[in-house]
């Protein structure tokens, strides 16, 4: 099962069709994606479920429905166990960004964290969940696929918000602060924390 977010409402990719309650079932092969996105954005529909009988083909078939944007990002811990957050578009988020040229996804994740926050000395510990969300640019929907990595650093210098990327704050947040920040964050970030 995969979750693809349209704002904070999920499209669930699954093989199991259940009786509809707060969600609607759609055949993955036949679904009109733009129509479903519009319905999720403009009605009280809580969730859409895209059904396909072959579990191995669920994601592959879905990925063909929209242009894909590949990104890498980090959930970064400092020596105190605080997590690095950015504040962009009036929401708390984790640093991430699009892959460039022939860099690996790990290189992308490290570069984007450094560019967006000013934090250096990053070391990848392990991969985390991959997240999926649909966004609109220039009148077209696209699917952002973000590969996340847990990272650590001993960096203690000044934080730098990459303002031309819309970032207005960068902060190390402790567990209490994270709970508060997640009240104003994205559903896919809540999955990672």
C-alpha positions as CSV (number, residue, x, y, z in Angstrom):
1,X,0.0,0.0,0.0
2,X,1.2,3.5,-0.9
3,X,0.0,6.9,0.2
4,X,0.1,9.8,-2.3
5,X,-0.9,13.1,-0.8
6,X,-3.1,15.8,-2.4
7,X,-2.5,18.5,0.2
8,X,-3.3,16.5,3.4
9,X,-5.7,14.1,1.8
10,X,-4.3,10.7,0.7
11,X,-4.8,8.7,-2.4
12,X,-4.2,5.1,-1.3
13,X,-2.8,2.7,-3.8
14,X,-4.1,-0.8,-2.8
15,X,-5.2,-4.2,-4.0
16,X,-8.1,-4.3,-1.6
17,X,-11.5,-2.9,-2.4
18,X,-13.6,-2.2,0.7
19,X,-17.1,-0.8,1.1
20,X,-17.0,3.0,0.7
21,X,-17.5,5.2,3.8
22,X,-15.5,8.4,4.1
23,X,-13.5,7.4,0.9
24,X,-14.2,6.4,-2.7
25,X,-12.8,3.4,-4.6
26,X,-11.5,3.9,-8.2
27,X,-10.1,1.4,-10.7
28,X,-6.4,2.5,-11.2
29,X,-6.5,1.7,-14.9
30,X,-9.6,3.8,-15.6
31,X,-9.4,6.6,-13.1
32,X,-9.5,10.2,-14.3
33,X,-6.8,11.6,-11.9
34,X,-7.5,15.3,-12.5
35,X,-11.2,14.8,-11.5
36,X,-10.2,12.9,-8.3
37,X,-7.7,15.6,-7.4
38,X,-10.4,18.3,-7.9
39,X,-12.8,16.3,-5.8
40,X,-10.3,15.9,-2.9
41,X,-9.6,19.6,-3.0
42,X,-13.1,20.9,-3.2
43,X,-15.4,18.4,-1.3
44,X,-15.4,16.7,2.1
45,X,-14.1,13.5,0.5
46,X,-11.4,12.4,3.0
47,X,-9.6,9.8,0.8
48,X,-9.5,8.2,-2.6
49,X,-8.4,4.6,-3.1
50,X,-7.0,3.4,-6.4
51,X,-7.4,-0.3,-6.8
52,X,-5.3,-2.6,-8.9
53,X,-5.2,-6.4,-8.6
54,X,-1.4,-6.7,-9.0
55,X,0.4,-5.3,-5.9
56,X,3.8,-5.3,-7.8
57,X,2.3,-3.0,-10.5
58,X,0.4,-0.5,-8.2
59,X,3.1,2.1,-7.9
60,X,4.5,1.7,-11.4
61,X,1.1,2.2,-13.1
62,X,0.3,5.2,-10.9
63,X,3.7,6.9,-11.6
64,X,2.8,6.9,-15.3
65,X,-0.2,9.1,-14.7
66,X,1.8,12.3,-14.0
67,X,5.2,13.8,-14.7
68,X,7.5,12.8,-11.9
69,X,9.8,15.2,-10.0
70,X,12.5,13.4,-8.0
71,X,13.8,15.0,-4.8
72,X,16.0,14.2,-1.8
73,X,15.7,15.4,1.7
74,X,16.9,14.9,5.3
75,X,15.7,14.4,8.8
76,X,18.8,15.8,10.4
77,X,19.7,15.3,14.1
78,X,22.3,17.4,15.9
79,X,24.4,16.2,18.9
80,X,21.6,17.1,21.3
81,X,19.0,15.0,19.4
82,X,17.2,18.0,18.0
83,X,15.8,17.8,14.5
84,X,16.4,20.4,11.8
85,X,13.2,22.1,10.4
86,X,12.5,24.8,7.9
87,X,9.5,27.1,7.7
88,X,8.3,27.6,4.2
89,X,4.9,28.6,2.8
90,X,3.6,29.2,6.3
91,X,4.3,25.5,7.3
92,X,7.0,23.6,9.1
93,X,8.8,21.2,6.8
94,X,12.0,19.3,6.5
95,X,14.7,20.4,4.0
96,X,14.5,18.8,0.6
97,X,14.9,19.6,-3.1
98,X,15.1,18.4,-6.7
99,X,17.8,16.3,-8.1
100,X,20.3,18.1,-10.4
101,X,22.3,16.6,-13.2
102,X,23.9,13.3,-12.6
103,X,24.1,13.5,-8.8
104,X,23.0,10.5,-6.7
105,X,19.9,10.9,-4.6
106,X,22.1,10.9,-1.5
107,X,24.2,13.7,-2.9
108,X,20.9,15.6,-3.7
109,X,19.7,15.2,-0.1
110,X,22.9,16.4,1.4
111,X,23.3,19.4,-1.0
112,X,19.7,20.5,-0.5
113,X,19.9,20.4,3.3
114,X,23.1,22.5,3.1
115,X,21.7,25.0,0.6
116,X,18.4,25.5,2.5
117,X,19.7,25.6,6.0
118,X,23.5,26.4,6.0
119,X,24.1,23.2,8.0
120,X,27.4,21.4,7.1
121,X,29.1,18.2,8.1
122,X,26.2,16.0,7.3
123,X,26.4,12.3,7.4
124,X,23.7,9.9,6.2
125,X,22.7,7.3,8.7
126,X,20.0,5.4,6.9
127,X,17.3,5.8,4.3
128,X,13.8,6.6,5.5
129,X,10.4,6.3,3.9
130,X,9.9,7.7,0.4
131,X,7.0,10.1,0.3
132,X,4.7,11.1,-2.6
133,X,2.6,14.2,-3.1
134,X,0.8,15.9,-6.0
135,X,1.3,19.6,-6.6
136,X,0.4,22.0,-9.4
137,X,2.9,24.1,-11.4
138,X,2.1,26.2,-14.4
139,X,-1.4,24.8,-14.6
140,X,-0.2,21.1,-14.6
141,X,-0.3,18.5,-11.9
142,X,3.0,16.8,-11.1
143,X,4.0,14.1,-8.6
144,X,6.9,14.8,-6.3
145,X,8.7,11.7,-5.2
146,X,11.0,12.5,-2.2
147,X,13.6,10.1,-1.0
148,X,14.4,10.9,2.6
149,X,17.4,10.1,4.7
150,X,18.1,10.2,8.4
151,X,21.3,12.3,8.9
152,X,23.4,13.5,11.7
153,X,25.8,16.4,12.2
154,X,27.9,18.1,14.9
155,X,27.4,21.5,13.2
156,X,27.0,24.3,15.7
157,X,27.3,27.3,13.4
158,X,24.6,29.8,12.3
159,X,21.6,28.6,10.5
160,X,20.8,30.2,7.2
161,X,17.3,30.3,5.6
162,X,17.4,30.1,1.8
163,X,15.0,33.0,1.3
164,X,14.7,32.8,-2.5
165,X,13.3,29.3,-2.0
166,X,10.6,30.8,0.2
167,X,12.2,29.6,3.5
168,X,11.7,32.2,6.2
169,X,13.1,30.3,9.3
170,X,15.4,27.4,10.0
171,X,15.5,25.9,13.5
172,X,16.7,23.0,15.6
173,X,13.5,21.7,17.3
174,X,13.4,19.5,20.4
175,X,10.7,16.9,21.0
176,X,8.2,19.3,22.6
177,X,8.8,21.9,19.8
178,X,8.4,19.2,17.2
179,X,4.9,18.2,18.6
180,X,3.9,21.9,18.3
181,X,5.4,22.3,14.8
182,X,3.6,19.2,13.5
183,X,0.3,20.8,14.1
184,X,1.2,23.1,11.2
185,X,3.0,20.8,8.9
186,X,2.3,18.4,6.0
187,X,0.9,14.9,6.2
188,X,3.9,13.3,4.6
189,X,6.3,15.0,7.1
190,X,4.1,13.6,9.9
191,X,4.8,10.2,8.5
192,X,8.6,10.7,8.9
193,X,8.7,12.2,12.4
